[in-house]
Amino acid sequence: MLDLDVTPYAAFVWPAWGVSALVLAALTARAVIASRKWKRELMRLETSPIPEAAATNRPQVARSAIGPKK
């Protein structure tokens, strides 16, 4: 079965497992927090009115090169 007898190396193995578990938990928590943040940002952007600059069909580069619409 699963042999977890690491007696001669226990002082090195168990802290390494502990640190690995903490790092994985921290990365998971960070990903969940970032996901919630981006979902809130997406909802905010989807519900906000479209700015006048985005309403035009010309790309931004063309708009800045041509100048304001007359």
N, C-alpha and C positions, 0 to 999 in steps of 0.2 A: 504494500500500500504506500502511503506517503510517509517517508522517513524524515522527520525534522530534527533528528539528533545531530546537532552541530556543536557538541560540547567543546571540542578543542578550539573552535573558531567562533563561539557564540558571542564573544565580546566585539567581534567585527561584523558578524552576519546580521544579528538582530537590530543593531542601530542602522545598518545599511537598509534593511527592509523598512524600518520605521521612517527614515528620511525619505525613501522612495515613496512610501504611502502618503506622507505629508505633501511632497511635491506634486504627486498626482491629484490629491484632493485640492490643493491650491490652484492648479491649472484648470481643473474641472469647475471650481467655483468662479474663477476668472472668466472662463468661457461663458458660463451661465449669466453672469452679470453683464458681460459685453453684449450677449444676445438680447437680453432684456432692454439694454440701452438702445441698441440699434432698432429694435422693434418699436420702441417709443418714438424714436426719431423718424422712422418710416411712417408711422401713423400721423405724426405732426406734419410731415411733408405732404402726405396724401390728402389731409383735410385742409391745408392752408390754401388760400386763393392763389391762382397762378400770377406771378409777377408780370408786369407789362413787357419786360425784356424777353421773357420766355414765351410770350404769346406770339411773337413774330416767327415766321417760318425760316428766316435766314439764320445760318449758323453764326455763332458769336464772333468768329474771326472775320467773316464777311461784314457783319454789322460794324465792327470797329474799323475796318478798312474802308468801307463805303461812307460811313458817317451816319448821322441820325436820319431817320425816315422823314421825308418832307410831305 
